[in-house]
């Protein structure tokens, strides 16, 4: 992991992308082990990583500036520069909204510190499907735009 204090960069863009992939795998493993709140939390972290990599790509930076150390997914989408492209992808946009509704500050805090019994398999499956669906998942869409 590259840390560049002199240039105010926190983490390398490629590391962010790889970390997103790792968090996504962890999410799947947790879901399979019936750790539903953990699966959702790791999935949300994966999306954050991919969005932060997108911000770096759009700004043509090797790493994420400290100014973008946020957990606000809507802000990260805006900073990524892919908002208009996303708006033309209706199903992906709807899935992002599902994720944002769950991940918003309260949801993230609930997944991190709340009673894990409050999140069941159906809720976690819906969240992870919105992230991972090949047809309209937010992460497959981000992979495509990051590699185009």
Long-range contacts (C-beta under 8 A, 24 or more apart in sequence): 2-62, 2-63, 4-62, 4-63, 7-63, 8-65, 8-66, 8-67, 9-61, 9-62, 9-63, 9-64, 9-65, 9-66, 10-63, 10-64, 10-65, 10-66, 10-69, 11-52, 11-63, 11-64, 12-62, 12-63, 13-53, 13-56, 13-57, 13-61, 13-62, 13-63, 13-64, 14-53, 16-49, 16-50, 16-52, 16-53, 16-56, 16-64, 17-49, 17-50, 17-53, 17-146, 19-49, 20-46, 20-47, 20-48, 20-49, 20-50, 20-53, 20-139, 21-46, 22-46, 23-49, 24-131, 24-132, 24-139, 27-128, 27-131, 28-128, 31-121, 31-124, 31-125, 31-128, 34-121, 35-116, 36-116, 36-119, 36-120, 36-121, 36-123, 36-124, 37-110, 37-111, 37-114, 37-116, 37-118, 37-119, 37-124, 38-111, 38-116, 39-124, 39-127, 39-128, 40-102, 40-111, 40-119, 40-123, 40-124, 40-127, 40-128, 41-108, 41-111, 41-112, 43-127, 43-128, 43-131, 43-132, 44-73, 44-99, 44-102, 44-103, 44-108, 44-111, 44-127, 46-131, 46-139, 47-73, 47-99, 47-103, 47-131, 47-138, 47-139, 47-142, 48-73, 48-76, 50-139, 50-142, 50-143, 50-146, 51-76, 51-77, 51-79, 51-80, 51-142, 52-76, 53-146, 54-80, 54-81, 54-82, 54-142, 54-145, 54-146, 55-79, 55-80, 55-81, 57-146, 58-82, 71-103, 71-105, 71-108, 72-105, 73-99, 73-100, 73-103, 74-100, 82-142, 82-145, 85-145, 86-141, 89-136, 89-141, 91-135, 91-136, 92-136, 92-137, 92-138, 92-141, 94-136, 95-129, 95-130, 95-131, 95-133, 95-136, 95-137, 95-138, 96-130, 96-138, 98-126, 98-127, 98-130, 99-127, 99-130, 99-131, 99-138, 102-127
